[in-house]
Amino acid sequence: MNRRHFIQSLTALAAVPACAATNEWNLNYMLASSMYGNLPLAEILPEAKKTGATGIELWPKKHGTQREELDVIGVEKFEAMLKDHMISFGGTTRYDLGPFALANEIKLVKQLGGSFIVTGGAGEFKVTPEQLKKNVKDFVEKMKPHAAIAAEHGVEIGIENHINNLIDTPDSLRWLADDIRNIPGLGIALAPYHLPQDTALLTDLIKHTDQKMTLFYAWEHGLGCMKPMPKEDEIQQLPGRGKLDWKPLLAALREIKFTGPTEIFMHPTPRGIPIMPTSAEVTAEILRAKNHLDALI
């Protein structure tokens, strides 16, 4: 082989890993503090990286107390704790504030380097399909000034599809996605738990939401979360514990090139307790679900 061909061969070989790398896709895991119930940040943050998460999202009462704890300890101390445990800040869930009172929260999330706030929709939902479609459009109009503030701060407000909420049905979710397509600062926090457990439907909704997906919950319905039940039944909300086939959903996420935060998630009963008896067991259960999803990828 002459020198020119030899150099060309080396160049081609060197390019292979780079090309392969561009085809890689993985989930970007975010830890919901509520998975640890009302445990303090000092106990949760040492566990965060062990779960495979790169960042943490703070929840308020009744699901957790970490958002209130942030107000008590202050931004500087919280930032120091994040640095000590090499974990970033993702954002907050603020159903308690609602979608129209997030101005101060947006500024705080921005200050901490976060990128999202999850909340619910607002408006009458027990109406005809035609009226519901109009109500979704009206909600989006009301959200425009709030979305503008969020976008100005580099934050996105993610509206979660939630039972007994304006954004409850698959159709309302599609309408929301369509109506916010060109509105910066406003997106969707997609929760499969609150939707029919039909993989074709769920994959279609993932693709329809596309680049407007603020956050994705790796959360299936299982046996529900509205009444006490044995722990082995309750944790069927988690990937690999319940019956939902996650592979098509992951394929859809890959197709839309979703790189936003994914939270392995469930609700315990009663709210405010860790999903497992100890913090170490919570971490192990989240990691087990992560490994299940990663194996499918």
C-alpha positions in Angstrom: 0.0 0.0 0.0 1.5 3.4 -1.0 1.7 6.2 1.4 -1.3 8.1 0.1 -3.6 5.0 0.3 -2.3 4.3 3.8 -3.2 7.8 5.0 -6.6 7.5 3.4 -7.2 4.2 5.2 -6.2 5.7 8.6 -8.5 8.7 7.9 -11.4 6.5 7.1 -10.8 4.4 10.3 -10.6 7.5 12.4 -13.9 8.7 11.0 -15.8 5.6 12.0 -16.1 6.3 15.8 -17.1 9.9 15.0 -19.9 8.8 12.6 -21.0 6.1 15.1 -21.2 8.7 17.8 -23.5 11.0 15.8 -26.0 8.1 15.6 -26.0 7.5 19.4 -29.1 8.4 21.3 -29.9 8.0 25.0 -32.3 9.3 27.5 -31.4 12.4 29.6 -32.5 11.4 33.1 -33.8 13.9 35.6 -34.6 13.1 39.2 -38.0 14.2 40.6 -37.4 15.0 44.3 -40.9 13.7 45.2 -39.7 10.1 44.6 -38.1 10.5 48.0 -41.2 12.0 49.6 -40.6 14.5 52.3 -36.9 13.6 52.9 -34.5 16.5 53.1 -32.2 17.6 50.3 -29.2 16.6 52.4 -30.4 13.0 52.2 -31.6 13.1 48.6 -28.8 14.9 46.8 -26.1 12.2 47.7 -28.4 9.7 46.0 -29.1 11.7 42.8 -26.1 10.7 40.7 -26.5 7.1 41.8 -29.9 7.0 40.0 -28.2 7.9 36.7 -29.7 11.4 36.7 -27.8 14.5 35.7 -30.1 17.0 37.4 -32.8 17.3 40.0 -36.3 18.8 39.8 -37.8 20.1 43.1 -41.4 19.3 44.1 -43.5 21.2 46.8 -46.1 19.9 49.2 -48.0 17.6 49.1 -45.8 15.4 47.0 -42.5 16.6 48.6 -41.1 19.4 50.7 -37.9 20.2 48.8 -39.2 23.3 47.0 -40.2 24.8 50.4 -36.8 23.7 51.8 -35.1 25.7 49.0 -36.9 28.8 50.3 -35.7 28.1 53.8 -32.0 27.4 53.1 -31.6 30.0 50.3 -30.2 29.9 46.8 -26.6 30.1 47.7 -26.6 27.2 50.1 -28.7 25.1 47.6 -26.2 25.9 44.8 -23.3 24.8 47.1 -25.1 21.5 47.8 -25.6 20.9 44.1 -21.9 21.6 43.5 -20.8 19.3 46.3 -22.8 16.4 44.8 -22.0 17.3 41.2 -25.7 17.5 40.2 -27.4 20.2 38.1 -30.7 21.9 38.7 -33.5 21.2 36.2 -36.6 23.0 37.3 -39.7 22.7 39.5 -43.2 21.4 39.4 -45.7 24.1 40.6 -49.3 22.8 40.3 -49.9 24.8 43.5 -49.2 28.1 41.7 -51.0 27.3 38.5 -50.0 28.4 35.0 -50.7 32.2 35.4 -48.7 32.9 38.6 -45.2 31.7 37.6 -43.3 35.0 37.1 -41.3 34.8 40.3 -40.7 31.0 39.9 -39.4 31.6 36.4 -36.8 34.1 37.7 -35.7 31.6 40.4 -35.4 28.7 38.0 -33.3 30.9 35.7 -31.2 32.1 38.6 -30.4 28.4 39.5 -29.6 27.5 35.9 -32.8 25.5 35.4 -34.8 25.2 32.2 -38.4 24.2 33.0 -41.4 24.5 35.2 -44.2 21.9 35.1 -47.8 22.9 35.8 -51.3 22.1 34.7 -53.8 23.6 32.3 -56.7 25.9 33.2 -60.2 26.0 31.8 -63.4 24.0 31.7 -63.0 20.5 30.4 -66.3 18.8 31.0 -67.7 20.1 27.7 -68.3 19.0 24.2 -65.3 18.2 22.0 -65.9 21.3 20.0 -66.0 23.5 23.1 -63.0 21.8 24.5 -61.0 22.6 21.4 -62.0 26.2 21.8 -61.1 26.2 25.5 -57.6 24.8 24.7 -57.1 27.6 22.2 -58.4 30.2 24.7 -56.0 28.8 27.3 -53.0 29.1 25.0 -54.0 32.8 24.2 -54.0 33.5 27.9 -50.6 31.8 28.3 -48.8 33.9 25.7 -47.6 36.7 28.0 -46.5 34.2 30.6 -44.7 32.1 27.9 -43.0 35.3 26.7 -41.6 35.9 30.1 -40.4 32.3 30.4 -38.8 32.4 27.0 -37.0 35.7 27.9 -35.4 33.8 30.8 -34.6 30.7 28.9 -37.2 28.7 30.7 -40.1 26.6 29.3 -43.4 26.1 31.0 -44.4 22.5 30.5 -48.2 21.8 30.6 -48.8 18.3 31.9 -51.6 16.2 30.5 -53.4 15.3 33.7 -56.7 13.7 34.7 -59.5 16.1 35.5 -57.7 18.9 33.8 -58.1 20.9 30.6 -55.4 18.8 29.0 -56.7 15.3 29.8 -57.6 13.5 26.6 -55.5 12.6 23.6 -57.3 15.1 21.5 -56.8 17.9 23.9 -53.1 17.0 24.0 -52.9 17.1 20.2 -54.7 20.5 20.1 -52.4 21.9 22.7 -49.4 20.8 20.7 -50.7 22.3 17.5 -51.7 25.6 19.2 -48.3 26.2 20.9 -46.1 25.0 17.9 -44.8 28.5 17.3 -44.9 29.9 20.9 -41.5 29.9 22.6 -41.5 29.3 26.3 -44.5 27.0 26.3 -44.4 23.2 25.9 -45.8 19.9 27.1 -44.8 17.6 30.0 -46.0 14.3 28.6 -47.3 11.7 31.1 -48.2 8.3 29.7 -49.8 7.4 33.0 -52.7 9.7 32.4 -53.4 8.3 28.9 -54.9 5.0 27.6 -52.1 2.4 27.8 -52.1 1.8 24.1 -48.6 1.9 22.6 -49.8 3.0 19.2 -51.6 5.9 20.7 -48.7 6.8 23.0 -46.1 6.7 20.2 -48.4 8.8 18.0 -48.8 11.5 20.8 -45.0 11.5 21.3 -44.5 12.2 17.6 -47.2 14.7 17.5 -45.8 16.6 20.4 -42.4 16.5 18.8 -40.2 19.5 19.6 -42.7 20.9 22.0 -42.0 18.2 24.6 -40.6 20.0 27.7 -40.3 16.8 29.8 -41.2 13.1 29.4 -42.4 11.0 32.3 -41.2 7.4 32.2 -44.4 6.5 34.1 -47.1 4.0 33.2 -50.5 3.4 34.8 -50.0 0.0 36.2 -52.6 -0.5 38.9 -52.9 3.2 39.6 -51.9 5.5 42.4 -55.2 6.6 44.0 -55.5 4.1 46.8 -53.3 2.1 49.2 -52.1 -1.2 47.9 -49.2 -3.6 48.5 -45.8 -2.1 47.4 -45.3 -4.7 44.7 -48.6 -3.6 43.1 -48.0 0.2 43.6 -44.6 0.1 41.8 -46.2 -1.3 38.7 -46.3 2.4 37.6 -42.5 2.1 36.9 -41.0 0.9 33.6 -40.3 -2.8 33.7 -42.6 -3.4 36.6 -45.9 -2.9 34.8 -47.2 -4.3 31.5 -46.5 -1.4 29.2 -44.1 -2.2 26.3 -41.7 0.8 26.4 -39.7 -0.1 23.3 -42.1 1.6 20.8 -42.2 4.7 23.0 -38.5 4.9 23.2 -38.3 4.4 19.4 -40.7 7.4 19.0 -38.6 9.5 21.4 -35.5 8.6 19.3 -37.3 9.5 16.1 -38.1 13.0 17.3 -34.6 13.3 18.7 -35.8 14.1 22.1 -32.9 15.2 24.4 -34.9 16.9 27.1 -35.3 15.6 30.6 -36.9 12.2 31.2 -38.1 11.4 34.7 -38.6 7.9 36.0 -41.7 8.5 38.0 -44.6 7.3 40.1 -46.9 8.5 42.9 -47.0 6.6 46.2 -50.1 6.5 48.5 -50.3 8.6 50.6 -48.5 11.4 48.9 -45.4 12.7 50.6 -43.8 9.4 51.5 -40.8 7.9 49.6 -41.7 5.4 46.9 -39.8 2.7 48.9 -39.1 2.5 52.7 -35.5 3.9 52.6 -33.6 6.3 50.4 -31.2 3.5 49.3 -34.2 1.4 48.2 -35.7 4.4 46.3 -32.4 4.8 44.5 -32.2 1.1 43.7 -35.7 1.1 42.3 -35.1 4.1 40.1 -31.9 2.6 38.9 -33.6 -0.7 38.1 -36.1 1.2 35.9 -33.3 3.1 34.2 -31.5 -0.1 33.4 -34.7 -1.6 32.0 -35.1 1.4 29.6 -31.4 1.5 28.7 -31.5 -2.2 27.8 -34.4 -1.5 25.4 -32.5 1.3 23.8 
